[in-house]
């Protein structure tokens, strides 16, 4: 066995070998001498570091000694024991650690103790976590919140609620503290009706970051949150309905789709923005009932809503749906025009493919495609026609126009796929080369890369970077002081328009709108 | 867990800056960032892999970066741009190393990439992550800097 006798006088290489051997064998007999080496270090950084490692290894099999060490007078050894207790989850150490924590006032050492207790995860430590829930140090506070969530301490639920409520107060909502983040996560770990209900209620938090964290938390909770989301959908205003429908779509549970269809039938989705959100959600989930509802949606006349319907159906093409689509598209009326346009603009390749060989429908779709000015759309369908093959496809391929890339460029940012498709269609119609982004950050990347735009269209609420921040950044970019920016908002966001105007928005378009309204607005600001 | 990971980096930043550059930074209130973009004039970044993966960046304002270099090199500054780049790279490396050593003592083993330094007034860096990004603001008498973390 390696011996630590006369260790200090040994050669460097021997010292390393001995310490390595002890780390491997974890021989408890080495403990007293190792402790002595820790308390009076050799002075060589690497050796001293190895002493710590060897001690950690020996202590990992010696719970009693670790507990004894928790009250050792030597700071370094005490901290080491605290860490070892946590790392190896020594439950027997809980009592002593809690006791030490009671009288520890140094924030760094207190944090060490609390971290170890959190790792041991013994409910006996609950009181000490609760005690420090309002500690001045945000890290200690967060560690306690995290631990209470992990231990599912129901006693703390009310406290956590108050924390989240407070974070929404006028003097605090501008910043999302790490404690708020942790409180939302801890709250989400309970998965009780009241905690989920509380989070759903807080979906309207004034701070967009907190809103996003709550949304993500509810999506992670998944199915158990569905009932609460329905309550919000049924009793809330249009905004609540939209937010709940979005989350239900992302959760992707069948019962979510069934409930949305039921709500739809009850007339709860009369508002066109709500209907749009419901169709998008149904498209994401894709149950039979949902698809039937989407098929019914084919009679919608609003272009944007039709794109949500087509976009949803595109993911779940089936023979029944195709036969209905064939009927309505072959009708040769205004609705068939709108639908075929929606298929082309939302680049519904699967639907196009299924309808192409059908008499009547294929011609209507080709007509719509030939009207498109969007080079990317043309290219995508060109590839599809090549895939389909045959004499008819070859003839149609010859009819496809070669579109020269236009010189004016436009940037559009929106997190909804259908809205993006619509912007793209409008912009190409007007002869712009469109650049699309699903959030403000992606949009700003184009600008950073040196692209120059003649007009920018942005949504207000987007993940990662919202429209307001994008506008602020754009206006602060040299050369972008006067580029027209159009912001698309919902009626309920009207109150924020003044703030957006100050940030530098040139004009607003309120959802829902028809494409001509936005076209006219673009022409007005780029004139 | 996240908080536990962040703390050693903060401690390392304070230790390294006060020993190497004689600057005593004051820690501000940590918060969650609205976006994934780090903004500053000079930034050092390291990628972290191991028990969890993520990235850590330290972004300095110009004034703060220059003060650090002056304190580290005294009158021997030759080319301020190169020296700032070197110094920030070196500091980032030391902070990352010391923090990882601290984490290793708690049984959390991480590897750090070699640091990357980005310079340019008001530049931005994106953390590629979906997880929330924790930002810890620091103030010094010569300007501010921010440490940002994100772990998957």
Interface residues (C-beta under 8 A of the other chain):
Chain A: X49 X52 X56 X80 X83 X86 X87 X108 X111 X115 X118 X138 X139 X142 X143 X146 X175 X176 X177 X178 X180 X181 X182 X208 X209 X213 X440 X441 X448 X464 X465 X466 X469
Chain B: X1 X2 X3 X4 X6 X7 X11 X29 X30 X31 X32 X33 X34 X35 X36 X37 X101 X105 X106 X107 X124 X126 X132 X134
